[in-house]
Amino acid sequence: MSRRASAGARQGAVAVPAHLSFDWVRTQYAQAVRFGLIQPSLLASASFERRLCALEQFSLGPWARRA
């Protein structure tokens, strides 16, 4: 594999929208609650969502979702 091909492969990985990683984190949290790894709590869920939204706003800036 040439250097040019490996650089192209890296660019393809960057093309994935950054907001999908935040959706993945939300999905993992929901599955952890469903499997009993995290105790179900509306307060904990709201706190998690607030912190994740703040991180999303900080990292994506104007491209972050507005809920």
CHARMM-style PDB file with segment names, atoms N, HN, CA, C and O in Angstrom:
ATOM      1  N   MET     1       0.851  -1.178   0.000  1.00  0.00      PROA
ATOM      2  CA  MET     1       0.000   0.000   0.000  1.00  0.00      PROA
ATOM      3  C   MET     1       0.893   1.237   0.000  1.00  0.00      PROA
ATOM      4  O   MET     1       1.813   1.348   0.811  1.00  0.00      PROA
ATOM      5  N   SER     2       0.625   2.135  -0.887  1.00  0.00      PROA
ATOM      6  HN  SER     2      -0.122   2.045  -1.546  1.00  0.00      PROA
ATOM      7  CA  SER     2       1.445   3.333  -0.990  1.00  0.00      PROA
ATOM      8  C   SER     2       1.026   4.356   0.051  1.00  0.00      PROA
ATOM      9  O   SER     2      -0.025   4.228   0.679  1.00  0.00      PROA
ATOM     10  N   ARG     3       1.854   5.362   0.223  1.00  0.00      PROA
ATOM     11  HN  ARG     3       2.708   5.466  -0.288  1.00  0.00      PROA
ATOM     12  CA  ARG     3       1.529   6.424   1.176  1.00  0.00      PROA
ATOM     13  C   ARG     3       0.272   7.170   0.743  1.00  0.00      PROA
ATOM     14  O   ARG     3      -0.530   7.594   1.575  1.00  0.00      PROA
ATOM     15  N   ARG     4       0.113   7.325  -0.559  1.00  0.00      PROA
ATOM     16  HN  ARG     4       0.764   6.981  -1.235  1.00  0.00      PROA
ATOM     17  CA  ARG     4      -1.038   8.047  -1.070  1.00  0.00      PROA
ATOM     18  C   ARG     4      -2.340   7.295  -0.765  1.00  0.00      PROA
ATOM     19  O   ARG     4      -3.348   7.916  -0.428  1.00  0.00      PROA
ATOM     20  N   ALA     5      -2.322   5.986  -0.879  1.00  0.00      PROA
ATOM     21  HN  ALA     5      -1.504   5.481  -1.153  1.00  0.00      PROA
ATOM     22  CA  ALA     5      -3.518   5.196  -0.603  1.00  0.00      PROA
ATOM     23  C   ALA     5      -3.868   5.252   0.887  1.00  0.00      PROA
ATOM     24  O   ALA     5      -5.042   5.337   1.245  1.00  0.00      PROA
ATOM     25  N   SER     6      -2.858   5.205   1.748  1.00  0.00      PROA
ATOM     26  HN  SER     6      -1.904   5.136   1.457  1.00  0.00      PROA
ATOM     27  CA  SER     6      -3.159   5.245   3.175  1.00  0.00      PROA
ATOM     28  C   SER     6      -3.711   6.614   3.588  1.00  0.00      PROA
ATOM     29  O   SER     6      -4.554   6.697   4.482  1.00  0.00      PROA
ATOM     30  N   ALA     7      -3.244   7.676   2.948  1.00  0.00      PROA
ATOM     31  HN  ALA     7      -2.559   7.608   2.222  1.00  0.00      PROA
ATOM     32  CA  ALA     7      -3.775   9.005   3.250  1.00  0.00      PROA
ATOM     33  C   ALA     7      -5.225   9.103   2.805  1.00  0.00      PROA
ATOM     34  O   ALA     7      -6.035   9.737   3.481  1.00  0.00      PROA
ATOM     35  N   GLY     8      -5.562   8.490   1.688  1.00  0.00      PROA
ATOM     36  HN  GLY     8      -4.904   7.975   1.139  1.00  0.00      PROA
ATOM     37  CA  GLY     8      -6.937   8.486   1.211  1.00  0.00      PROA
ATOM     38  C   GLY     8      -7.850   7.721   2.148  1.00  0.00      PROA
ATOM     39  O   GLY     8      -8.998   8.113   2.363  1.00  0.00      PROA
ATOM     40  N   ALA     9      -7.344   6.630   2.708  1.00  0.00      PROA
ATOM     41  HN  ALA     9      -6.412   6.312   2.533  1.00  0.00      PROA
ATOM     42  CA  ALA     9      -8.148   5.848   3.649  1.00  0.00      PROA
ATOM     43  C   ALA     9      -8.435   6.659   4.905  1.00  0.00      PROA
ATOM     44  O   ALA     9      -9.531   6.578   5.460  1.00  0.00      PROA
ATOM     45  N   ARG    10      -7.458   7.441   5.354  1.00  0.00      PROA
ATOM     46  HN  ARG    10      -6.568   7.507   4.903  1.00  0.00      PROA
ATOM     47  CA  ARG    10      -7.682   8.275   6.534  1.00  0.00      PROA
ATOM     48  C   ARG    10      -8.707   9.358   6.256  1.00  0.00      PROA
ATOM     49  O   ARG    10      -9.519   9.676   7.125  1.00  0.00      PROA
ATOM     50  N   GLN    11      -8.685   9.925   5.069  1.00  0.00      PROA
ATOM     51  HN  GLN    11      -8.026   9.666   4.363  1.00  0.00      PROA
ATOM     52  CA  GLN    11      -9.646  10.962   4.732  1.00  0.00      PROA
ATOM     53  C   GLN    11     -11.063  10.405   4.705  1.00  0.00      PROA
ATOM     54  O   GLN    11     -12.006  11.112   5.059  1.00  0.00      PROA
ATOM     55  N   GLY    12     -11.231   9.157   4.293  1.00  0.00      PROA
ATOM     56  HN  GLY    12     -10.464   8.582   4.006  1.00  0.00      PROA
ATOM     57  CA  GLY    12     -12.546   8.534   4.269  1.00  0.00      PROA
ATOM     58  C   GLY    12     -13.109   8.392   5.674  1.00  0.00      PROA
ATOM     59  O   GLY    12     -14.316   8.529   5.875  1.00  0.00      PROA
ATOM     60  N   ALA    13     -12.259   8.121   6.634  1.00  0.00      PROA
ATOM     61  HN  ALA    13     -11.279   8.010   6.470  1.00  0.00      PROA
ATOM     62  CA  ALA    13     -12.712   7.964   8.014  1.00  0.00      PROA
ATOM     63  C   ALA    13     -13.153   9.303   8.596  1.00  0.00      PROA
ATOM     64  O   ALA    13     -14.058   9.345   9.428  1.00  0.00      PROA
ATOM     65  N   VAL    14     -12.533  10.381   8.173  1.00  0.00      PROA
ATOM     66  HN  VAL    14     -11.797  10.347   7.496  1.00  0.00      PROA
ATOM     67  CA  VAL    14     -12.873  11.704   8.687  1.00  0.00      PROA
ATOM     68  C   VAL    14     -14.199  12.173   8.100  1.00  0.00      PROA
ATOM     69  O   VAL    14     -14.859  13.034   8.683  1.00  0.00      PROA
ATOM     70  N   ALA    15     -14.596  11.630   6.968  1.00  0.00      PROA
ATOM     71  HN  ALA    15     -14.060  10.931   6.494  1.00  0.00      PROA
ATOM     72  CA  ALA    15     -15.816  12.071   6.295  1.00  0.00      PROA
ATOM     73  C   ALA    15     -17.077  11.710   7.079  1.00  0.00      PROA
ATOM     74  O   ALA    15     -18.144  12.254   6.794  1.00  0.00      PROA
ATOM     75  N   VAL    16     -16.987  10.820   8.045  1.00  0.00      PROA
ATOM     76  HN  VAL    16     -16.121  10.378   8.276  1.00  0.00      PROA
ATOM     77  CA  VAL    16     -18.152  10.462   8.867  1.00  0.00      PROA
ATOM     78  C   VAL    16     -18.521  11.672   9.713  1.00  0.00      PROA
ATOM     79  O   VAL    16     -17.660  12.235  10.389  1.00  0.00      PROA
ATOM     80  N   PRO    17     -19.785  12.081   9.687  1.00  0.00      PROA
ATOM     81  CA  PRO    17     -20.193  13.252  10.479  1.00  0.00      PROA
ATOM     82  C   PRO    17     -19.889  13.079  11.967  1.00  0.00      PROA
ATOM     83  O   PRO    17     -20.093  12.004  12.531  1.00  0.00      PROA
ATOM     84  N   ALA    18     -19.408  14.131  12.582  1.00  0.00      PROA
ATOM     85  HN  ALA    18     -19.242  15.004  12.124  1.00  0.00      PROA
ATOM     86  CA  ALA    18     -19.001  14.066  13.990  1.00  0.00      PROA
ATOM     87  C   ALA    18     -20.187  13.857  14.920  1.00  0.00      PROA
ATOM     88  O   ALA    18     -20.024  13.284  15.998  1.00  0.00      PROA
ATOM     89  N   HSD    19     -21.375  14.307  14.530  1.00  0.00      PROA
ATOM     90  HN  HSD    19     -21.506  14.772  13.654  1.00  0.00      PROA
ATOM     91  CA  HSD    19     -22.518  14.155  15.425  1.00  0.00      PROA
ATOM     92  C   HSD    19     -22.919  12.693  15.600  1.00  0.00      PROA
ATOM     93  O   HSD    19     -23.605  12.367  16.569  1.00  0.00      PROA
ATOM     94  N   LEU    20     -22.512  11.803  14.693  1.00  0.00      PROA
ATOM     95  HN  LEU    20     -21.955  12.069  13.906  1.00  0.00      PROA
ATOM     96  CA  LEU    20     -22.851  10.391  14.841  1.00  0.00      PROA
ATOM     97  C   LEU    20     -22.183   9.784  16.068  1.00  0.00      PROA
ATOM     98  O   LEU    20     -22.737   8.874  16.684  1.00  0.00      PROA
ATOM     99  N   SER    21     -21.005  10.272  16.430  1.00  0.00      PROA
ATOM    100  HN  SER    21     -20.555  11.011  15.929  1.00  0.00      PROA
ATOM    101  CA  SER    21     -20.351   9.741  17.619  1.00  0.00      PROA
ATOM    102  C   SER    21     -21.151  10.082  18.872  1.00  0.00      PROA
ATOM    103  O   SER    21     -21.175   9.291  19.814  1.00  0.00      PROA
ATOM    104  N   PHE    22     -21.801  11.234  18.905  1.00  0.00      PROA
ATOM    105  HN  PHE    22     -21.781  11.878  18.139  1.00  0.00      PROA
ATOM    106  CA  PHE    22     -22.634  11.600  20.054  1.00  0.00      PROA
ATOM    107  C   PHE    22     -23.899  10.743  20.091  1.00  0.00      PROA
ATOM    108  O   PHE    22     -24.370  10.376  21.168  1.00  0.00      PROA
ATOM    109  N   ASP    23     -24.446  10.429  18.926  1.00  0.00      PROA
ATOM    110  HN  ASP    23     -24.063  10.727  18.051  1.00  0.00      PROA
ATOM    111  CA  ASP    23     -25.591   9.525  18.880  1.00  0.00      PROA
ATOM    112  C   ASP    23     -25.198   8.147  19.389  1.00  0.00      PROA
ATOM    113  O   ASP    23     -25.981   7.494  20.079  1.00  0.00      PROA
ATOM    114  N   TRP    24     -23.995   7.698  19.056  1.00  0.00      PROA
ATOM    115  HN  TRP    24     -23.358   8.228  18.496  1.00  0.00      PROA
ATOM    116  CA  TRP    24     -23.503   6.402  19.505  1.00  0.00      PROA
ATOM    117  C   TRP    24     -23.377   6.383  21.029  1.00  0.00      PROA
ATOM    118  O   TRP    24     -23.722   5.386  21.662  1.00  0.00      PROA
ATOM    119  N   VAL    25     -22.894   7.459  21.617  1.00  0.00      PROA
ATOM    120  HN  VAL    25     -22.614   8.270  21.103  1.00  0.00      PROA
ATOM    121  CA  VAL    25     -22.765   7.545  23.075  1.00  0.00      PROA
ATOM    122  C   VAL    25     -24.147   7.483  23.727  1.00  0.00      PROA
ATOM    123  O   VAL    25     -24.323   6.802  24.738  1.00  0.00      PROA
ATOM    124  N   ARG    26     -25.127   8.187  23.158  1.00  0.00      PROA
ATOM    125  HN  ARG    26     -24.984   8.740  22.337  1.00  0.00      PROA
ATOM    126  CA  ARG    26     -26.488   8.137  23.696  1.00  0.00      PROA
ATOM    127  C   ARG    26     -27.056   6.714  23.612  1.00  0.00      PROA
ATOM    128  O   ARG    26     -27.706   6.250  24.548  1.00  0.00      PROA
ATOM    129  N   THR    27     -26.816   6.037  22.512  1.00  0.00      PROA
ATOM    130  HN  THR    27     -26.288   6.415  21.751  1.00  0.00      PROA
ATOM    131  CA  THR    27     -27.283   4.656  22.346  1.00  0.00      PROA
ATOM    132  C   THR    27     -26.636   3.734  23.363  1.00  0.00      PROA
ATOM    133  O   THR    27     -27.307   2.880  23.942  1.00  0.00      PROA
ATOM    134  N   GLN    28     -25.341   3.898  23.585  1.00  0.00      PROA
ATOM    135  HN  GLN    28     -24.796   4.592  23.114  1.00  0.00      PROA
ATOM    136  CA  GLN    28     -24.640   3.056  24.552  1.00  0.00      PROA
ATOM    137  C   GLN    28     -25.152   3.281  25.965  1.00  0.00      PROA
ATOM    138  O   GLN    28     -25.258   2.332  26.742  1.00  0.00      PROA
ATOM    139  N   TYR    29     -25.467   4.512  26.306  1.00  0.00      PROA
ATOM    140  HN  TYR    29     -25.381   5.282  25.674  1.00  0.00      PROA
ATOM    141  CA  TYR    29     -26.012   4.811  27.627  1.00  0.00      PROA
ATOM    142  C   TYR    29     -27.372   4.122  27.796  1.00  0.00      PROA
ATOM    143  O   TYR    29     -27.642   3.509  28.829  1.00  0.00      PROA
ATOM    144  N   ALA    30     -28.220   4.231  26.773  1.00  0.00      PROA
ATOM    145  HN  ALA    30     -28.001   4.729  25.934  1.00  0.00      PROA
ATOM    146  CA  ALA    30     -29.544   3.609  26.838  1.00  0.00      PROA
ATOM    147  C   ALA    30     -29.433   2.091  26.959  1.00  0.00      PROA
ATOM    148  O   ALA    30     -30.193   1.472  27.704  1.00  0.00      PROA
ATOM    149  N   GLN    31     -28.499   1.495  26.238  1.00  0.00      PROA
ATOM    150  HN  GLN    31     -27.882   1.998  25.633  1.00  0.00      PROA
ATOM    151  CA  GLN    31     -28.330   0.045  26.323  1.00  0.00      PROA
ATOM    152  C   GLN    31     -27.777  -0.372  27.681  1.00  0.00      PROA
ATOM    153  O   GLN    31     -28.140  -1.428  28.200  1.00  0.00      PROA
ATOM    154  N   ALA    32     -26.915   0.434  28.251  1.00  0.00      PROA
ATOM    155  HN  ALA    32     -26.620   1.291  27.830  1.00  0.00      PROA
ATOM    156  CA  ALA    32     -26.381   0.116  29.582  1.00  0.00      PROA
ATOM    157  C   ALA    32     -27.497   0.139  30.619  1.00  0.00      PROA
ATOM    158  O   ALA    32     -27.516  -0.691  31.527  1.00  0.00      PROA
ATOM    159  N   VAL    33     -28.426   1.082  30.492  1.00  0.00      PROA
ATOM    160  HN  VAL    33     -28.411   1.757  29.754  1.00  0.00      PROA
ATOM    161  CA  VAL    33     -29.578   1.121  31.399  1.00  0.00      PROA
ATOM    162  C   VAL    33     -30.450  -0.109  31.165  1.00  0.00      PROA
ATOM    163  O   VAL    33     -30.893  -0.751  32.117  1.00  0.00      PROA
ATOM    164  N   ARG    34     -30.695  -0.435  29.900  1.00  0.00      PROA
ATOM    165  HN  ARG    34     -30.335   0.086  29.126  1.00  0.00      PROA
ATOM    166  CA  ARG    34     -31.546  -1.564  29.564  1.00  0.00      PROA
ATOM    167  C   ARG    34     -30.978  -2.881  30.088  1.00  0.00      PROA
ATOM    168  O   ARG    34     -31.739  -3.748  30.517  1.00  0.00      PROA
ATOM    169  N   PHE    35     -29.659  -3.045  30.063  1.00  0.00      PROA
ATOM    170  HN  PHE    35     -29.040  -2.340  29.715  1.00  0.00      PROA
ATOM    171  CA  PHE    35     -29.017  -4.282  30.513  1.00  0.00      PROA
ATOM    172  C   PHE    35     -28.751  -4.294  32.014  1.00  0.00      PROA
ATOM    173  O   PHE    35     -28.244  -5.283  32.545  1.00  0.00      PROA
ATOM    174  N   GLY    36     -29.087  -3.203  32.702  1.00  0.00      PROA
ATOM    175  HN  GLY    36     -29.499  -2.400  32.271  1.00  0.00      PROA
ATOM    176  CA  GLY    36     -28.947  -3.164  34.153  1.00  0.00      PROA
ATOM    177  C   GLY    36     -27.572  -2.749  34.640  1.00  0.00      PROA
ATOM    178  O   GLY    36     -27.279  -2.886  35.828  1.00  0.00      PROA
ATOM    179  N   LEU    37     -26.720  -2.244  33.757  1.00  0.00      PROA
ATOM    180  HN  LEU    37     -26.958  -2.133  32.792  1.00  0.00      PROA
ATOM    181  CA  LEU    37     -25.389  -1.789  34.164  1.00  0.00      PROA
ATOM    182  C   LEU    37     -25.446  -0.419  34.837  1.00  0.00      PROA
ATOM    183  O   LEU    37     -24.596  -0.085  35.662  1.00  0.00      PROA
ATOM    184  N   ILE    38     -26.453   0.363  34.478  1.00  0.00      PROA
ATOM    185  HN  ILE    38     -27.144   0.092  33.808  1.00  0.00      PROA
ATOM    186  CA  ILE    38     -26.681   1.680  35.072  1.00  0.00      PROA
ATOM    187  C   ILE    38     -28.104   1.676  35.612  1.00  0.00      PROA
ATOM    188  O   ILE    38     -29.030   1.226  34.938  1.00  0.00      PROA
ATOM    189  N   GLN    39     -28.274   2.174  36.820  1.00  0.00      PROA
ATOM    190  HN  GLN    39     -27.522   2.540  37.369  1.00  0.00      PROA
ATOM    191  CA  GLN    39     -29.594   2.200  37.431  1.00  0.00      PROA
ATOM    192  C   GLN    39     -30.484   3.210  36.702  1.00  0.00      PROA
ATOM    193  O   GLN    39     -30.070   4.349  36.486  1.00  0.00      PROA
ATOM    194  N   PRO    40     -31.699   2.808  36.322  1.00  0.00      PROA
ATOM    195  CA  PRO    40     -32.585   3.745  35.624  1.00  0.00      PROA
ATOM    196  C   PRO    40     -33.001   4.900  36.539  1.00  0.00      PROA
ATOM    197  O   PRO    40     -33.515   4.682  37.637  1.00  0.00      PROA
ATOM    198  N   SER    41     -32.776   6.107  36.080  1.00  0.00      PROA
ATOM    199  HN  SER    41     -32.359   6.284  35.188  1.00  0.00      PROA
ATOM    200  CA  SER    41     -33.111   7.292  36.856  1.00  0.00      PROA
ATOM    201  C   SER    41     -33.334   8.454  35.895  1.00  0.00      PROA
ATOM    202  O   SER    41     -32.495   8.733  35.039  1.00  0.00      PROA
ATOM    203  N   LEU    42     -34.459   9.121  36.043  1.00  0.00      PROA
ATOM    204  HN  LEU    42     -35.141   8.895  36.739  1.00  0.00      PROA
ATOM    205  CA  LEU    42     -34.730  10.277  35.193  1.00  0.00      PROA
ATOM    206  C   LEU    42     -33.749  11.415  35.471  1.00  0.00      PROA
ATOM    207  O   LEU    42     -33.336  12.120  34.550  1.00  0.00      PROA
ATOM    208  N   LEU    43     -33.380  11.594  36.729  1.00  0.00      PROA
ATOM    209  HN  LEU    43     -33.716  11.021  37.477  1.00  0.00      PROA
ATOM    210  CA  LEU    43     -32.435  12.665  37.072  1.00  0.00      PROA
ATOM    211  C   LEU    43     -31.050  12.373  36.493  1.00  0.00      PROA
ATOM    212  O   LEU    43     -30.403  13.268  35.951  1.00  0.00      PROA
ATOM    213  N   ALA    44     -30.599  11.135  36.606  1.00  0.00      PROA
ATOM    214  HN  ALA    44     -31.125  10.407  37.047  1.00  0.00      PROA
ATOM    215  CA  ALA    44     -29.284  10.769  36.060  1.00  0.00      PROA
ATOM    216  C   ALA    44     -29.278  10.876  34.541  1.00  0.00      PROA
ATOM    217  O   ALA    44     -28.295  11.317  33.946  1.00  0.00      PROA
ATOM    218  N   SER    45     -30.376  10.472  33.922  1.00  0.00      PROA
ATOM    219  HN  SER    45     -31.174  10.113  34.406  1.00  0.00      PROA
ATOM    220  CA  SER    45     -30.479  10.554  32.465  1.00  0.00      PROA
ATOM    221  C   SER    45     -30.448  12.010  31.995  1.00  0.00      PROA
ATOM    222  O   SER    45     -29.780  12.332  31.012  1.00  0.00      PROA
ATOM    223  N   ALA    46     -31.161  12.881  32.688  1.00  0.00      PROA
ATOM    224  HN  ALA    46     -31.703  12.620  33.487  1.00  0.00      PROA
ATOM    225  CA  ALA    46     -31.179  14.298  32.328  1.00  0.00      PROA
ATOM    226  C   ALA    46     -29.801  14.928  32.523  1.00  0.00      PROA
ATOM    227  O   ALA    46     -29.359  15.742  31.712  1.00  0.00      PROA
ATOM    228  N   SER    47     -29.136  14.549  33.595  1.00  0.00      PROA
ATOM    229  HN  SER    47     -29.495  13.888  34.254  1.00  0.00      PROA
ATOM    230  CA  SER    47     -27.792  15.066  33.855  1.00  0.00      PROA
ATOM    231  C   SER    47     -26.817  14.607  32.780  1.00  0.00      PROA
ATOM    232  O   SER    47     -26.002  15.392  32.294  1.00  0.00      PROA
ATOM    233  N   PHE    48     -26.904  13.341  32.413  1.00  0.00      PROA
ATOM    234  HN  PHE    48     -27.565  12.704  32.808  1.00  0.00      PROA
ATOM    235  CA  PHE    48     -26.052  12.800  31.347  1.00  0.00      PROA
ATOM    236  C   PHE    48     -26.290  13.549  30.042  1.00  0.00      PROA
ATOM    237  O   PHE    48     -25.341  13.929  29.357  1.00  0.00      PROA
ATOM    238  N   GLU    49     -27.560  13.760  29.698  1.00  0.00      PROA
ATOM    239  HN  GLU    49     -28.332  13.451  30.255  1.00  0.00      PROA
ATOM    240  CA  GLU    49     -27.898  14.442  28.451  1.00  0.00      PROA
ATOM    241  C   GLU    49     -27.411  15.891  28.454  1.00  0.00      PROA
ATOM    242  O   GLU    49     -26.926  16.377  27.432  1.00  0.00      PROA
ATOM    243  N   ARG    50     -27.534  16.593  29.598  1.00  0.00      PROA
ATOM    244  HN  ARG    50     -27.928  16.197  30.428  1.00  0.00      PROA
ATOM    245  CA  ARG    50     -27.040  17.975  29.678  1.00  0.00      PROA
ATOM    246  C   ARG    50     -25.536  18.036  29.463  1.00  0.00      PROA
ATOM    247  O   ARG    50     -25.039  18.886  28.725  1.00  0.00      PROA
ATOM    248  N   ARG    51     -24.809  17.119  30.120  1.00  0.00      PROA
ATOM    249  HN  ARG    51     -25.213  16.428  30.719  1.00  0.00      PROA
ATOM    250  CA  ARG    51     -23.350  17.119  29.969  1.00  0.00      PROA
ATOM    251  C   ARG    51     -22.942  16.758  28.544  1.00  0.00      PROA
ATOM    252  O   ARG    51     -22.007  17.345  28.000  1.00  0.00      PROA
ATOM    253  N   LEU    52     -23.639  15.794  27.936  1.00  0.00      PROA
ATOM    254  HN  LEU    52     -24.398  15.317  28.378  1.00  0.00      PROA
ATOM    255  CA  LEU    52     -23.306  15.400  26.571  1.00  0.00      PROA
ATOM    256  C   LEU    52     -23.633  16.521  25.585  1.00  0.00      PROA
ATOM    257  O   LEU    52     -22.881  16.758  24.640  1.00  0.00      PROA
ATOM    258  N   CYS    53     -24.750  17.206  25.802  1.00  0.00      PROA
ATOM    259  HN  CYS    53     -25.362  17.014  26.570  1.00  0.00      PROA
ATOM    260  CA  CYS    53     -25.099  18.345  24.937  1.00  0.00      PROA
ATOM    261  C   CYS    53     -24.057  19.461  25.044  1.00  0.00      PROA
ATOM    262  O   CYS    53     -23.692  20.076  24.042  1.00  0.00      PROA
ATOM    263  N   ALA    54     -23.591  19.712  26.251  1.00  0.00      PROA
ATOM    264  HN  ALA    54     -23.888  19.212  27.064  1.00  0.00      PROA
ATOM    265  CA  ALA    54     -22.565  20.744  26.439  1.00  0.00      PROA
ATOM    266  C   ALA    54     -21.281  20.354  25.711  1.00  0.00      PROA
ATOM    267  O   ALA    54     -20.645  21.189  25.069  1.00  0.00      PROA
ATOM    268  N   LEU    55     -20.911  19.093  25.815  1.00  0.00      PROA
ATOM    269  HN  LEU    55     -21.428  18.415  26.337  1.00  0.00      PROA
ATOM    270  CA  LEU    55     -19.718  18.619  25.112  1.00  0.00      PROA
ATOM    271  C   LEU    55     -19.900  18.701  23.602  1.00  0.00      PROA
ATOM    272  O   LEU    55     -18.971  19.058  22.878  1.00  0.00      PROA
ATOM    273  N   GLU    56     -21.099  18.368  23.128  1.00  0.00      PROA
ATOM    274  HN  GLU    56     -21.854  18.078  23.716  1.00  0.00      PROA
ATOM    275  CA  GLU    56     -21.400  18.449  21.700  1.00  0.00      PROA
ATOM    276  C   GLU    56     -21.336  19.899  21.223  1.00  0.00      PROA
ATOM    277  O   GLU    56     -20.769  20.176  20.166  1.00  0.00      PROA
ATOM    278  N   GLN    57     -21.912  20.824  21.990  1.00  0.00      PROA
ATOM    279  HN  GLN    57     -22.372  20.598  22.849  1.00  0.00      PROA
ATOM    280  CA  GLN    57     -21.860  22.246  21.633  1.00  0.00      PROA
ATOM    281  C   GLN    57     -20.424  22.757  21.611  1.00  0.00      PROA
ATOM    282  O   GLN    57     -20.040  23.516  20.721  1.00  0.00      PROA
ATOM    283  N   PHE    58     -19.634  22.334  22.598  1.00  0.00      PROA
ATOM    284  HN  PHE    58     -19.945  21.718  23.321  1.00  0.00      PROA
ATOM    285  CA  PHE    58     -18.243  22.777  22.678  1.00  0.00      PROA
ATOM    286  C   PHE    58     -17.417  22.243  21.518  1.00  0.00      PROA
ATOM    287  O   PHE    58     -16.620  22.980  20.937  1.00  0.00      PROA
ATOM    288  N   SER    59     -17.596  20.964  21.171  1.00  0.00      PROA
ATOM    289  HN  SER    59     -18.243  20.366  21.643  1.00  0.00      PROA
ATOM    290  CA  SER    59     -16.747  20.359  20.150  1.00  0.00      PROA
ATOM    291  C   SER    59     -17.192  20.683  18.731  1.00  0.00      PROA
ATOM    292  O   SER    59     -16.347  20.830  17.848  1.00  0.00      PROA
ATOM    293  N   LEU    60     -18.505  20.800  18.485  1.00  0.00      PROA
ATOM    294  HN  LEU    60     -19.191  20.681  19.203  1.00  0.00      PROA
ATOM    295  CA  LEU    60     -18.983  21.031  17.123  1.00  0.00      PROA
ATOM    296  C   LEU    60     -19.339  22.485  16.840  1.00  0.00      PROA
ATOM    297  O   LEU    60     -19.470  22.878  15.681  1.00  0.00      PROA
ATOM    298  N   GLY    61     -19.493  23.277  17.879  1.00  0.00      PROA
ATOM    299  HN  GLY    61     -19.386  22.958  18.821  1.00  0.00      PROA
ATOM    300  CA  GLY    61     -19.791  24.695  17.693  1.00  0.00      PROA
ATOM    301  C   GLY    61     -21.094  24.913  16.956  1.00  0.00      PROA
ATOM    302  O   GLY    61     -22.121  24.361  17.350  1.00  0.00      PROA
ATOM    303  N   PRO    62     -21.080  25.710  15.890  1.00  0.00      PROA
ATOM    304  CA  PRO    62     -22.322  26.033  15.189  1.00  0.00      PROA
ATOM    305  C   PRO    62     -22.943  24.833  14.453  1.00  0.00      PROA
ATOM    306  O   PRO    62     -24.103  24.899  14.046  1.00  0.00      PROA
ATOM    307  N   TRP    63     -22.191  23.746  14.281  1.00  0.00      PROA
ATOM    308  HN  TRP    63     -21.249  23.691  14.612  1.00  0.00      PROA
ATOM    309  CA  TRP    63     -22.722  22.569  13.587  1.00  0.00      PROA
ATOM    310  C   TRP    63     -23.409  21.604  14.540  1.00  0.00      PROA
ATOM    311  O   TRP    63     -23.930  20.580  14.098  1.00  0.00      PROA
ATOM    312  N   ALA    64     -23.425  21.895  15.815  1.00  0.00      PROA
ATOM    313  HN  ALA    64     -23.002  22.727  16.174  1.00  0.00      PROA
ATOM    314  CA  ALA    64     -24.077  21.010  16.798  1.00  0.00      PROA
ATOM    315  C   ALA    64     -25.595  21.133  16.664  1.00  0.00      PROA
ATOM    316  O   ALA    64     -26.127  22.156  16.232  1.00  0.00      PROA
ATOM    317  N   ARG    65     -26.256  20.070  17.045  1.00  0.00      PROA
ATOM    318  HN  ARG    65     -25.824  19.239  17.395  1.00  0.00      PROA
ATOM    319  CA  ARG    65     -27.719  20.051  17.008  1.00  0.00      PROA
ATOM    320  C   ARG    65     -28.289  20.995  18.056  1.00  0.00      PROA
ATOM    321  O   ARG    65     -27.697  21.195  19.117  1.00  0.00      PROA
ATOM    322  N   ARG    66     -29.413  21.557  17.754  1.00  0.00      PROA
ATOM    323  HN  ARG    66     -29.894  21.395  16.892  1.00  0.00      PROA
ATOM    324  CA  ARG    66     -30.143  22.374  18.714  1.00  0.00      PROA
ATOM    325  C   ARG    66     -31.425  21.623  19.056  1.00  0.00      PROA
ATOM    326  O   ARG    66     -32.222  21.303  18.174  1.00  0.00      PROA
ATOM    327  N   ALA    67     -31.615  21.347  20.334  1.00  0.00      PROA
ATOM    328  HN  ALA    67     -30.968  21.607  21.051  1.00  0.00      PROA
ATOM    329  CA  ALA    67     -32.815  20.582  20.712  1.00  0.00      PROA
ATOM    330  C   ALA    67     -33.852  21.479  21.340  1.00  0.00      PROA
ATOM    331  OT1 ALA    67     -34.925  21.011  21.721  1.00  0.00      PROA
TER     332      ALA     67
END
